[in-house]
Amino acid sequence: MTEFFYNLTTKQVEEGRKSPGDELMGPYATADEAKNALAKAEARNQAWDAEDREWEEG
């Protein structure tokens, strides 16, 4: 099965693991998922930050 990665350095999607792991996000099942890796991570971070605020406020 082919895996796709988002390269944080080049800002490109890679098919297969071609770059060092510390430069990659993934693996993802599709190139489209890899392309949207940063947006998905940002959305998760915002949700977690909101949960943290709610927990801290009691």
C-alpha positions in Angstrom: 0.0 0.0 0.0 1.3 3.4 -1.0 1.8 5.9 1.8 2.0 9.7 1.4 3.8 12.2 3.5 3.8 16.0 3.8 7.4 17.4 3.8 7.6 20.4 6.2 10.8 21.7 4.6 9.7 21.6 0.9 6.0 22.0 1.6 5.4 19.2 -0.9 3.6 15.9 -0.8 5.9 12.9 -1.2 4.8 9.4 -2.3 6.7 7.0 0.0 9.3 7.9 2.6 11.9 9.8 0.7 13.1 12.4 3.2 14.3 12.2 6.8 11.5 11.5 9.3 11.9 14.8 11.2 10.9 16.6 8.0 7.7 14.7 7.5 4.1 14.5 8.7 2.4 11.2 8.0 1.9 8.6 6.8 -1.4 9.4 5.1 -3.5 7.1 2.9 -3.9 9.6 0.1 -2.0 12.5 -1.4 -5.0 14.8 -0.6 -4.8 13.9 3.1 -1.1 14.6 3.1 -1.7 17.9 1.3 -4.1 19.0 4.1 -1.8 17.9 6.9 -1.0 21.3 8.3 -4.6 22.5 8.2 -5.8 19.4 10.0 -3.0 19.8 12.6 -4.0 23.5 13.1 -7.7 22.5 13.6 -6.8 19.9 16.1 -4.5 22.3 18.0 -7.3 24.9 18.2 -9.8 22.3 19.5 -7.3 21.1 22.1 -6.6 24.7 23.2 -10.3 25.3 23.6 -10.7 22.1 25.7 -7.7 23.3 27.8 -9.4 26.7 28.4 -12.6 25.0 29.4 -10.9 22.7 31.8 -8.8 25.5 33.4 -11.9 27.6 33.8 -13.7 24.7 35.5 
